[in-house]
Amino acid sequence: MTTLTLDIPVLKTDRLILRAPEARDFENVATFFADGERSWGFGGPLSRNEAWRWFASLIGHWALHGYGFWMVDTQAGEPVGFVGLWSPEGWPEPELGWVMYAGTEGKGYAREAAEEARRYAYAVLGFETLSSNIFPGNARSVALAERMGARYERSFENVSHGTEMVYRHPGPDDLSAGAA
């Protein structure tokens, strides 16, 4: 049997480790997607089978694009969510997205991980711009995007999810000048 090996970088912040997805992460992903109240802003709820397919596509995204979602753990190894860069077929551009698992919100983890993913996108991948696509009514994601310096730009019809709002993040030059 041949195993596909992907070179997914590990990113570290003061409190977090952003790492490659592993088989052990699926249970947390399935639990997240099974909870309609938590996952609606990310296209859920999804059945276990649909969550598996989403999880597999997350890994495949790395192979196709060279970037994707990282699993986010605390430095102590506690899984807290997933954050990363997403650009499937039909998306207008690469997106910066985030999910925190139940009980991990309100600790600044999403912002810390998302800012590190954004830094990587600009400094390593050479991205000049990023957006976050947010479902109308997802006030927590809007608040986080705005705390990160992103501003509402427009709405668009997502091929998978219907109407979403595009929040434009400051570009690399704006960030280096201290805009966010």
C-alpha positions in Angstrom: 0.0 0.0 0.0 1.3 3.5 -0.9 0.6 6.4 1.4 0.5 9.9 0.1 2.7 12.2 2.2 2.0 15.9 2.2 4.5 18.5 3.4 2.1 20.5 5.6 4.0 23.0 7.7 3.5 23.3 11.5 2.9 26.8 12.7 3.3 27.8 16.3 2.1 30.8 18.3 2.6 31.6 22.0 -0.3 29.3 23.0 -1.2 27.2 19.9 0.1 24.7 17.4 -1.4 24.6 13.9 -0.7 21.2 12.4 -1.6 18.8 9.7 -4.9 16.9 9.9 -4.6 13.3 11.1 -7.1 10.5 11.3 -7.5 11.1 15.1 -9.0 14.5 14.3 -12.0 13.1 12.5 -14.1 12.5 15.7 -13.9 16.2 16.7 -14.8 17.2 13.2 -17.7 14.8 13.0 -18.9 16.1 16.4 -18.7 19.7 15.3 -20.6 19.0 12.1 -23.3 16.9 13.9 -24.2 19.9 16.0 -26.5 22.1 13.8 -26.4 25.0 16.2 -22.6 25.1 16.0 -22.0 24.1 12.4 -24.7 26.0 10.5 -22.2 28.9 9.8 -19.9 26.3 8.2 -22.4 24.5 6.0 -23.7 22.1 8.6 -25.2 20.1 10.0 -23.6 17.2 8.2 -24.1 13.5 8.6 -21.1 11.5 9.8 -20.6 10.3 6.2 -20.8 13.9 4.9 -18.4 15.0 7.6 -16.0 12.3 6.6 -16.1 13.5 3.0 -15.5 17.1 4.1 -12.6 16.0 6.3 -11.1 14.0 3.4 -11.5 17.0 1.1 -9.7 19.1 3.7 -6.7 16.9 3.3 -7.0 16.7 -0.5 -7.1 20.5 -0.6 -3.6 20.6 0.7 -2.5 18.2 -2.1 -4.3 20.3 -4.8 -3.4 23.8 -3.6 -0.4 23.5 -1.2 -2.5 25.2 1.5 -5.6 24.4 3.5 -6.9 24.1 7.0 -4.7 23.3 10.0 -5.9 21.5 13.1 -5.4 23.7 16.1 -4.2 22.4 19.4 -3.1 24.2 22.5 0.6 23.9 23.4 -0.6 21.2 25.9 -2.1 19.2 23.1 -5.8 20.0 23.6 -7.7 20.1 20.3 -9.5 23.5 20.0 -10.6 23.7 16.3 -9.4 24.2 12.8 -8.3 27.3 11.0 -6.9 27.9 7.5 -7.0 28.8 3.9 -9.7 27.4 1.7 -10.3 27.8 -2.0 -12.5 25.0 -3.4 -14.1 25.0 -6.9 -16.5 27.9 -7.2 -15.0 30.1 -4.5 -14.2 33.6 -5.8 -10.8 33.6 -4.1 -8.9 32.0 -1.2 -10.7 32.4 2.0 -9.4 32.5 5.6 -11.8 30.5 7.8 -12.0 29.3 11.4 -13.9 26.9 13.6 -13.6 26.5 17.3 -14.9 23.4 19.1 -17.5 23.6 21.9 -16.0 25.0 25.1 -13.0 26.6 23.4 -14.6 30.0 22.4 -13.9 33.2 24.2 -10.2 32.5 24.8 -8.8 34.2 21.8 -7.7 31.0 20.1 -9.6 31.6 16.9 -8.0 35.1 16.4 -4.5 33.9 17.4 -4.7 30.9 15.0 -6.3 32.9 12.1 -3.8 35.7 12.4 -1.0 33.1 12.2 -2.6 31.5 9.1 -3.0 35.0 7.5 0.6 35.8 8.3 1.7 32.5 6.6 -0.5 33.3 3.6 1.1 36.6 3.1 4.7 36.0 4.1 5.2 32.4 2.8 2.6 31.9 0.1 2.8 35.4 -1.3 -0.9 36.1 -1.1 -1.8 39.8 -1.6 -5.3 39.6 -0.3 -7.6 37.4 1.7 -11.3 37.4 2.5 -13.5 35.5 4.9 -16.9 34.4 3.7 -19.5 34.6 6.5 -23.1 33.6 6.6 -25.5 36.4 7.4 -26.4 36.1 11.0 -23.1 34.7 12.1 -22.3 37.6 14.5 -19.4 35.8 16.2 -17.5 35.4 13.0 -18.3 38.9 11.9 -16.9 40.2 15.2 -13.8 38.2 14.9 -13.2 39.3 11.3 -13.6 42.9 12.3 -11.3 42.5 15.3 -8.7 41.3 12.8 -9.2 44.4 10.7 -11.4 42.9 8.0 -14.3 45.0 6.6 -17.5 44.1 4.8 -17.0 44.3 1.1 -20.0 42.7 -0.6 -22.3 39.7 -0.7 -22.0 36.8 -3.1 -23.8 33.6 -4.0 -21.7 30.8 -2.8 -22.0 27.7 -5.0 -22.5 25.5 -2.0 -24.1 27.6 0.7 -26.2 30.4 -0.9 -25.7 34.1 0.1 -22.6 34.9 2.1 -20.9 38.1 3.1 -17.3 38.8 2.0 -15.1 40.4 4.6 -11.9 41.8 3.2 -8.8 41.4 5.3 -6.0 44.0 5.4 -3.3 43.2 2.8 0.3 42.4 3.8 1.4 46.0 3.3 -1.5 47.3 5.5 -0.6 44.8 8.3 3.1 45.7 8.2 2.1 49.4 8.5 0.1 48.5 11.6 -3.4 48.7 10.3 -4.7 45.6 12.1 
